[in-house]
Amino acid sequence: MEEVLADATRQQSPTLVAGDLNFDASTSPTQGFGFRSALGLPSPHTTPARGLFQRQRTIDWAFVSGPVEATLGHVHTEIRASDHYPISFTESGSLKEW
């Protein structure tokens, strides 16, 4: 993840890195790269608990950089089409400058 963020930082343009990243970003591997969570931190759980001894996890993320202003970050826990909940956010920044 650090390699992806470092490469994206060198591009010097608004950037979105998102997906099933399978890591706990609450320790914020994005620090020092100028990225922010589009869902807000701490993010709600993005996977349901499976089985008696497995807990919910937060492993799906959307990170933004540059003049991107992410608002209305949401984990759609009501949609059960996968083993992960869909995530969404709205961009309300000033991308016109780019």
C-alpha positions, 0 to 999 in steps of 0.5 A: 500500500505504501508503494501505491500511495508513494507513486500516486503522490508523485503524480501531483494530481487529484487521486482516488485509491479505493477497494477491497484493500484487506488491511486495517487502515485505522493505523493510517498507512496513509499518513505522510502521503497526503491522503484522507479517508473518504469514509471518515476515520474511524470507518464503520465495519465493511464486512459482516461477522461470519460465524460465531467467532469471527468479528466484523472487519473494516478492510474496504477503503477509499482514500483521496488526495488533492483538492478532492473533498469527500463528504457523505461517506457511507457503508451500505450495511443494508445491501447483502450481495457480497461478503463485503458491504458497498461503500460510497461517498460524494466528491464536493471539492474544487476539481475544476482547478485541475 
